[in-house]
């Protein structure tokens, strides 16, 4: 059974918006930078709202703030890259989260990157990269949820993920067998 999406219900007065936000921040998520555009018209933004939606077909979702330059470039070019950050990329995450990171290609000054699929920026040092093509968009409050098909991917050299938890960025740890890294 598939339910249709309806308008979100208002938060009950007993659980104010700030309270909901505080509770939601108790969920740890990976940190990624979504990049879009090509040539001199490129942009990137840090996101913690990225997830695998389906294995077959390979679908992911990202949530981007309405009015963002990255969202506009995704609409124009019909593709984007998800750069899954490693724990060593704190400066990259903070840079692309800043509202004063510059315009267009200037955003990438001092950041290691190379053009990838369709000219999209691929950030150096990431755990992996996913080249994606949107297949659906949903208005979601002050954000837009993009459902996208993964059309190509590559693994990077990073081993330990970078996490967002309780309103802050943290180096992650992964358990492999009996050893923690």
Buried (B, 14 or more C-beta within 10 A) or exposed (E): EEEEEEEEEEEEEEEEEEEEEEEEBEEEBBBBBBBBBBEEBBBBBBBBBBEEEEEEEBBBBBBBBEEBBBBBBBEEBEBBBBBBBBBBBBEBBEBBBEEEBEEBBEBBEEBEBEEBBBEBBBBBBBBBBBBBBBEEBEEBEEBBBBBBBBEEBEEBEBEBBBBBBEEEBBEBEEEEEEEEE
